[in-house]
Amino acid sequence: MKSFTLTNGMILPATGFGTYKVNPESIIMAIEAGYRYFDTASFYGTESMIAGAIERSGMKREDFFIASKLWKTDMGYENALKAFNLTLENLRTDYVDVFMIHWPDKNLNLETWRAMEELYSQGKIKALGLSNFLPYHTEEILKHCTVKPLIAQLEFHPGHTQTFAMNYYREKKILLQAWSPTARGRVLDDILIRELSEKYHTSPVQICIAFCLHENVMPLPKSSSIERMKENLASVNIELEPEDIMRIENMPPKGWGGEHPDRERVKI
Ligand SMILES: NC(=O)c1ccc[n+]([C@@H]2O[C@H](COP(=O)([O-])OP(=O)(O)OC[C@H]3O[C@@H](n4cnc5c(N)ncnc54)[C@H](OP(=O)(O)O)[C@@H]3O)[C@@H](O)[C@H]2O)c1
């Protein structure tokens, strides 16, 4: 069974469930479908929905991994501590498995990280992470930190693999997670993705998720249908041939969502 092992020994499931713009029923369904890792953020407003779904499942808190993120307006040492406590309240728990800075802010990254390190040393966070940090943002953290980031989350899918960043995180042994692993549908009509879905008798979405897994990138697909949730989880069983991985890696750019940490958002 595929899984990801962080350098602190924590073992994460192969695929997590994205909760941006989901409703409470979707999270209950996702647990039923077999997801145990939930990606949330204070910004999504889904933390309390995850708490509710876990309570309803009758399973133990420790059976789940919850990853949340600190929003842009909560950057800074004191703000981060306050915001983290709110996250714990929303999640009705006393720890989170993964906590990340949602977007970099060059003036506040270091003091925010200091707050996160403190929470980590108190056992309130099991793994620290960075979201939307490109290698040059992460370099600054690595230079000054006492606790290293274990996870980095970036937009990643066929047509937008951020190869430089992927190789950088691989070399640093920081697990890369893929947000929008299917580019919210923007790559599903691509000629290569369609060809491969016919070749492997799978859906185009499964090609996208299988591609992440073959690159050792943890995908976080979101869906509101239990059939699609299960279909996405089953992508772990698809063995893409090395030549097809190379073809995906070298397809023309496609499906970028328009967000870059150092630029104004581009409307797609
Ligand atoms: N760190 C960040 O800044 C950041 C940014 C964006 C996202 N994220 C995280 O990444 C997660 C996933 O990203 P995302 O929601 O942007 O995009 P995504 O997972 O690539 O795409 C979601 C879309 O794909 C559809 N879909 C899912 N499975 C499908 C299937 N098997 N067949 C056909 N369509 C399918 C869904 O439709 P239905 O819902 O109708 O099934 C939904 O419209 C988010 O929920 C969030 O947790 C993080």
The ligand as an ORCA input file, in Angstrom:
! r2SCAN-3c Opt
* xyz 0 1
  N      -2.546     25.665     -0.578
  C      -3.333     26.335     -1.395
  O      -3.183     27.548     -1.603
  C      -4.439     25.603     -2.096
  C      -5.067     26.182     -3.211
  C      -6.092     25.468     -3.834
  C      -6.446     24.227     -3.363
  N      -5.843     23.689     -2.261
  C      -6.233     22.362     -1.715
  O      -6.236     21.401     -2.763
  C      -7.521     20.794     -2.837
  C      -7.841     20.347     -4.254
  O      -7.730     21.411     -5.164
  P      -8.954     21.998     -6.003
  O     -10.225     21.779     -5.287
  O      -8.551     23.362     -6.371
  O      -8.898     21.197     -7.366
  P      -8.982     19.677     -7.873
  O      -9.050     18.714     -6.748
  O      -7.903     19.562     -8.888
  O     -10.351     19.699     -8.683
  C     -11.593     19.648     -8.087
  C     -12.621     19.566     -9.223
  O     -12.441     18.328     -9.915
  C     -13.666     17.630     -9.985
  N     -13.380     16.194     -9.865
  C     -12.795     15.570     -8.793
  N     -12.695     14.263     -9.037
  C     -13.219     14.037    -10.270
  C     -13.386     12.880    -11.070
  N     -12.979     11.683    -10.652
  N     -13.963     13.031    -12.311
  C     -14.360     14.253    -12.740
  N     -14.216     15.388    -12.030
  C     -13.655     15.278    -10.797
  C     -14.494     18.131     -8.821
  O     -15.862     18.038     -9.147
  P     -16.955     17.506     -8.078
  O     -16.710     18.241     -6.788
  O     -18.241     17.849     -8.720
  O     -16.737     16.025     -7.942
  C     -14.043     19.590     -8.721
  O     -14.788     20.391     -9.597
  C      -8.460     21.872     -2.282
  O      -9.717     21.360     -1.932
  C      -7.643     22.379     -1.125
  O      -7.730     21.501     -0.013
  C      -4.835     24.356     -1.627
*
